[in-house]
Amino acid sequence: MNSDRQPLAIFDRVIAPLLGAIAGILLFCLMLLTCIDVIGRYFFNTPVTGGFELTEMMLAALIFFGLPLVTIRNEHVMVDLLDPVTPDWLLRIQHVISCIVCAVATGYLAWRLWLRAVNMAAAGETTAQLKLPIPYLTFTMSVLMGVTALALLVLACRRPVRQTASQV
């Protein structure tokens, strides 16, 4: 599908590659940390200090950086049992309604995450071992949930894509 012909193609040209690059870097760092931790633990009897905390934080960041990327590419797991028999006009209405409902739900989650991050910042919450501040990660997660909500609104402006047996 040519992304230049899609409404609001800036998501495809700028935001998706940026999110993909950050997610790739996070995945590489997660892999590197795991390798160093395993080698240190089993060969030198010295695991990476705070490795578990770093793994948790990088995994959370990876998930939330990937969520808008998967959303804008419309690559979520879908059950499309009725797609082959659904008329185009009804598929379009279903697509718009589902995108808007999901955008509202995702926007609500972004708002709740933001409030949680504010409370964490006020309490001065940090990780147990490395004392890394947790609110920064939570604010980032909130912003990325907001980007996901925007991506869902962008999808609502686009034509729905019918899944065929060859695309599965």
C-alpha positions in Angstrom: 0.0 0.0 0.0 1.4 3.4 -1.0 1.5 5.5 2.2 1.8 8.8 0.3 -1.8 8.4 -0.9 -3.1 7.8 2.6 -4.7 10.6 4.6 -2.3 12.1 7.2 0.7 10.2 5.6 3.1 12.0 8.0 2.5 9.1 10.4 3.8 6.7 7.8 6.7 8.9 6.6 8.0 10.4 9.9 6.5 8.9 13.0 6.4 5.2 12.2 10.1 5.1 11.1 11.1 7.1 14.2 9.2 4.8 16.5 10.6 1.8 14.7 14.2 3.0 15.1 13.7 3.6 18.8 12.0 0.3 19.3 14.9 -1.4 17.4 17.5 0.3 19.6 15.6 -0.7 22.7 15.4 -4.3 21.5 19.1 -4.3 20.7 19.9 -2.9 24.2 17.7 -5.4 25.8 19.5 -8.2 23.9 22.9 -6.8 24.8 22.0 -6.4 28.5 20.7 -10.0 28.6 23.8 -11.4 26.9 26.2 -9.4 29.2 24.1 -10.4 32.3 24.1 -14.2 31.4 27.8 -14.2 30.6 28.6 -12.3 33.8 26.4 -14.5 35.9 27.6 -17.9 34.6 31.2 -17.3 33.7 32.3 -14.6 36.2 29.7 -15.0 38.9 28.9 -11.3 38.8 25.6 -10.5 37.2 24.8 -7.0 36.0 23.7 -4.8 39.0 20.1 -3.8 38.5 19.8 -5.9 35.4 16.3 -7.0 36.3 15.1 -3.4 36.8 16.7 -2.3 33.5 15.1 -5.2 31.7 11.7 -4.4 33.1 12.0 -0.7 32.1 13.3 -1.4 28.6 10.6 -4.0 28.0 7.9 -1.6 29.1 9.4 1.1 26.8 9.6 -1.3 23.9 6.0 -2.3 24.2 4.8 1.3 24.4 7.0 2.4 21.5 5.7 -0.5 19.4 2.1 0.1 20.1 1.6 3.2 17.9 3.7 1.5 15.3 1.6 -1.6 15.2 -1.5 0.5 15.2 -0.7 2.8 12.3 0.4 -0.2 10.3 -2.9 -1.9 11.2 -1.1 -5.0 12.3 -3.0 -5.9 15.4 -4.4 -9.4 15.8 -7.8 -9.4 14.1 -10.6 -11.9 13.9 -12.2 -11.3 10.5 -14.7 -14.1 10.2 -17.4 -11.9 8.7 -15.2 -9.7 6.5 -15.7 -11.8 3.3 -19.4 -11.4 3.5 -19.6 -7.9 4.9 -20.5 -5.3 2.2 -18.0 -2.5 1.7 -20.3 0.2 3.0 -20.8 -1.7 6.3 -17.2 -2.6 6.6 -16.3 1.2 6.3 -18.8 2.1 9.1 -17.6 -0.7 11.3 -14.0 0.4 10.7 -14.7 4.0 11.6 -16.7 3.1 14.7 -14.2 0.6 16.0 -11.3 3.1 15.4 -13.1 5.9 17.3 -14.1 3.6 20.2 -10.5 2.3 20.5 -9.1 5.9 20.2 -11.3 7.1 23.1 -10.3 4.1 25.2 -6.7 4.6 24.4 -6.9 8.3 25.1 -8.5 7.5 28.5 -5.7 5.2 29.3 -3.1 7.8 28.3 -4.8 10.3 30.6 -4.9 7.8 33.5 -1.2 7.0 32.9 -0.4 10.7 33.0 -2.2 11.1 36.3 -0.3 8.1 37.7 3.0 9.6 36.6 2.2 12.9 38.3 1.4 11.0 41.5 4.6 8.9 41.2 6.6 12.1 40.7 5.1 13.7 43.7 5.9 10.7 45.8 9.4 10.5 44.4 9.1 6.8 43.3 12.3 5.1 42.1 13.4 1.6 41.3 14.5 -0.4 44.3 18.1 -1.2 43.5 19.3 1.4 41.0 17.1 4.3 42.3 16.1 5.3 38.8 13.1 7.6 38.7 10.0 5.8 37.5 7.8 8.8 36.6 9.9 9.5 33.4 9.0 6.1 32.0 5.4 6.5 33.0 5.1 9.9 31.4 6.7 8.4 28.2 4.2 5.6 28.3 1.4 8.1 28.6 2.6 10.2 25.7 2.9 7.0 23.5 -0.6 6.0 24.4 -1.7 9.4 23.3 0.2 8.9 20.0 -1.6 5.5 19.7 -4.9 7.3 20.1 -4.0 9.7 17.4 -2.9 6.8 15.1 -6.3 5.2 15.6 -8.0 8.5 14.6 -5.7 8.6 11.5 -6.8 5.0 10.7 -10.4 6.0 11.0 -9.8 8.5 8.1 -8.4 5.7 6.0 -10.1 3.0 4.0 -10.4 -0.3 5.8 -8.2 -3.1 4.4 -9.9 -6.4 3.8 -7.8 -9.3 4.9 -7.5 -12.1 2.3 -6.1 -15.6 2.7 -2.9 -14.5 0.9 -2.2 -11.8 3.5 -2.4 -14.1 6.5 
